[in-house]
Amino acid sequence: MVAETQQPGIAGNTAIILVGPRYPENIGASARIAFNFGIDQIIVVTDEEPDQERMLKMATHKAAHIINNMALYRDTAEAVASFQFIIGTTARHGRHRIPQQTPREVMAAIAPLVQNNKVALMFGPENTGLTNKELDFCQFNSTISTAAFSSLNLAQAVAIHCYELSMAANLSSTSPVPDADYANTHQLEGMFHHIEQALATTTYLGEQNATYWMRNIRQFFSRVRIKKKEASMIRGVCRKFLWHYGVYGIEGKKGPEDGKNLME
């Protein structure tokens, strides 16, 4: 079966992130699926390099270049840093999570943004899925509805999401493309770091409820879609609070953690 030509933005701006995959064969199969739908970037978060031969066997020679150019990270935060929008896939439900949508619903929302922004489809380990901490990086949560057995093979889940993104992108190709300088994950995490510091300093956040309220704050900003300039402005406001409360000492002088590992 011959696939339709993909939109340039999908090929250049979309990546698949596999967090802690247990089997190299699933990485290879995901690379082959990515190639079929015009996605040419696979990122793997792992403590050790997966077996090359086992990956290539499933990728076949057509997608071998994706395996050969695959990016490896030990930390999820580093892997997602450059992306403006991340779709996290999960089968789990919880009242503190971003409301789950089907892959079709999520891709309809994300497709118009792909051409001008870096987008990642993120999948967790085959046995456990993504953790709450990893889902905190995501602006969208996608859940594949199943009849009974809640777990799909990793490659199957990748295929469904890639197909739905391809279809949604083709449908939205004639619509105006939003052009906005959205903050990437690295910049958003810097903003959340300062928000949490400011709220903890003003005692709005306590040790018992910090995670709960920060997750709600993250969900709010995910719906708003923060631009890079806005993230910088919010950080500036938070720094003023922190300087006022003496956390950073002299105003205008950075504290030990301000900007150390986070983009201004």
N, C-alpha and C positions, 0 to 999 in steps of 0.2 A: 504494500500500500504506500503510495507516495504522499508525503506530508505537504501541507501548504507552506508557502514561503513565509518565514517568520518576520515580524517587524524588527528593524535594526536595534531599537531600544532594548528588546528582550535579550537578544544575543549579547549585546555589549554591557548591559547594566544589571543583569540578573544572575544570581549565584545560588547554588544549593549548598547549605551548610549541614554537615552530618556530625552530630555531637556524640562522641564515644561509640561509634558503630562496633559491634562485636565481631562481625564477619567481613573479611576483605571482599568476599564475593558480592555482598550487598553494595559495597562502594563501587565495584565494577559495574554492576547492573544499573546503579543510579547514574553512572557516567554515560552508559549507553542510552538510557532514557533521556537524559539531559541533551545529548547530541541529537536525538530524534526530534526534540522540540526546540532546537536552536539555542540551547543554553550551553555555554562553553566553559563554565567555571564551577569546579567542585572544591569546597573547603572542608577539611576534616579536623575536628578537635579531638586529639588523642595524645596519650602519654608515650606511645611508641609507634614507629612507622609501620603501617600495614604491609602485609606480604604483597609485593609487586606482581608476582606471577599469578597469584589467585585473583587479584583485581583485574588484571589484563585478560584473563581467561573469560570473565563475564562481560567485560567491556567490549571485547572483540577488537579487531584492528581498526574499525571505523571510529571508535571513541578512545583509542589508545592515547591520542594526544591530550585528551582531558585528564587522564590518569597521570601522564608524564608531567603535566603542568599543574597538578593539584597542589593546593596550598595546605600546609600542616601547621596547626597551632596547638599549644598546650592549654590555652585558656580561652574560654568562650568570649569573654569581654574583648580580647584582642581580635578574635575572629570576626566579630560583628561591628567593630569600631567604625568602619568607613561607610556603613550602610545607613541610608535615611529611613528606610522602612523594612521591617522584618516581620514575616508571618511565621508564627510558632504553631506547630502541629501538636495536637494533644487529644487523647481519648478520655482524659479525666475531667470531671466537673467539680466546681467548688464556688461558694458564694463570694470568695475574694478574688476570683479570676476575672480576666476580661471576658465579657460574654462571648461564648463560642458561636461561630458561624460555620456554614458549610463551605467547602472549597470554592464552590461556584459563587457564593455571596461575597466571599473575601476577594476573589480575583476580579469580580466586577468592580469592586471599590479600588483595587490597587492598579488595575490595568492602565488607566489614564495617567498614572504617575510614573510608570516604568521608563518612559522615554527620556525623562529629564532627571531621574533619581536612581540611586543604586538600591536595588531590592534583593532581599535574601529570603529563600524558603528554608526554614530551619527544622530539622528532624532530630529527635533524641534517640537514645539507645533502643534496640529492639525489645529489650525486656522491661524497661522502666519508663521510657519516654523522657521528655524534657522535665527538668525540675522547676519549681516555682521561681527560683532565682534566675534560671535561664529564660523562663517565660516573661520575666520582668523586663527583658530587653525588647520584647515584641510589642508592636502596635496593633497587631491582629492575632487572634487565635482561630485556628481552623480545625474542625472536627469532622471526620468522615463518619457518617451514620452507617451502622451495620445492624443486621437483624438480631444477632445474638452474641457471637464471639467478638469482643471489642477490639481485638488486636489484628492489624493487617501486617503482612510482610513489609519491611522497610521500602523495598523497591516498588512494591505496589502503591504504597502511599505517595512516593515520589512521582510515580507515573500519573496518578489521579490529579495531583496538584499542578504538575507541568501541563497536562492536557487542558485543565480548566483555565490556567493562565493564558495559554496559547489561544484558546477560543475567545476569552474575554478581550485579549489584546486585538484580535482580528475584528471584533465587533466595535471596539472603541477607536479604531484607526482613523476613522473619518471625523471624530469629534475633536474639538479644540484641546490642545495639550496644556495643562497647567504648568506655568513656568515660575517656580518659586525656589528660593535658596533655603531649602529645609535643613535643619540641623541634623547632622549624622549622629550615630549612637555614641561616639566618643564625646561629642559636644553635649548631648543630652545627659550622659552620665555625669559630666562635670557640673551641669546645672542641678541635677538631683542631689549630688554631693553637697553643694552649697545650700540648697533648700533644706536638706536634712540637718545640716549644721546649724542653720539659722533657727529652725523650729525647735531643735533640741536646746539651744542656748536660751531661747525665750520661754522654755518649759512647756511649749505646746505639745512636744513629743516627750513621752516618758519611756523608760526602758521596756515597760510591758506592752506598749501599744505602737512603738515606732515602726515595726514592720507592717502592721496593719494599715496605718495611716499613710505611710510612704507608698504602699501598693495602690491605695486609692488615688493618691496624688499622681502617680505614674499613669494610671488609667485615664485620669482627667486630661493630662497633657497629651496622651495618645490620641484622644478624640479631637483635641484642638489642632494638632499638627504644627508644632513649633518651628519657626524659621531660625536660621543661625543668628541673625541679629537679635531676635527676641530672646533666645537662650542666653546670649551674652548680656542683654539688659537685665534679665532676671538674676543672673549671677552677680551683676553689679549691685542690685538692690540688696541681695543677701549679704554681700561683703560689707555694705554700709551698716547693716544691722550688727554684723559680727565685729566690726571696728568700734561701733557704738558701745557694745557690751564688753569691749576690751579683749576679745578673743585673739585679734590680730595685732594688738598693741597700737602703735602709731598709725593714724589713718594714712592710707597710701602705701603702706609697707606690707608686703605679703607675709602671711603667716607660714609656718613650716609645711602645711599641707596644701596651701592655696596655689594651684597651678603646678604642683610638683609632678604629678602624673596625668594632669588633666589639661585639656586645651583651653586657652583663654576664650 
